[in-house]
Amino acid sequence: MKLAEALNLRADLQKRVAQIKERLNNNIKVQEGDEPAEAPEALFRELDATLAQLQEMIFRINRTNLSTEWEGRCLTDMIAEKDTLALRISVLREVLDNANVRSDRFSRNEIKFVRTIDVAALQKQIDELSKQLRELDTHLQQANWMTDLA
């Protein structure tokens, strides 16, 4: 199994856990005299089995990411860089959005707000970081499809 396939399986297992949780919540209480549509005990067993599969998959993915070198770098390092790049872009976009909010003044007595940042420079920085993120993500995707799961 390739790492990319394992990542897809992990996502499917996470969705399945969420679905089982919803089914459990729909069947833990019924009107007196009624039977639940599904037996909670069976759902708990299904949840345990799915979580065991998910735990094993996460372990194998993490072990593979830690032991795989791609273009001279550990996949775990690349993932950490991708996550922090995405977080940086998110913060900068929020700052940019707030800098672009207009505050209309209706009279000269109202407080006037001025920007303290260069909006164009910030947008250029976001664009460059976004490009870096796309390129890094492409390298990771390539590595995921070329790497066998440990």
Secondary structure as GFF3:
##gff-version 3
##sequence-region A 1 150
A	DSSP	alpha_helix	3	27	.	.	.	ID=ss1
A	DSSP	alpha_helix	40	67	.	.	.	ID=ss2
A	DSSP	beta_strand	69	70	.	.	.	ID=ss3
A	DSSP	beta_strand	73	74	.	.	.	ID=ss4
A	DSSP	alpha_helix	75	99	.	.	.	ID=ss5
A	DSSP	alpha_helix	119	146	.	.	.	ID=ss6
###
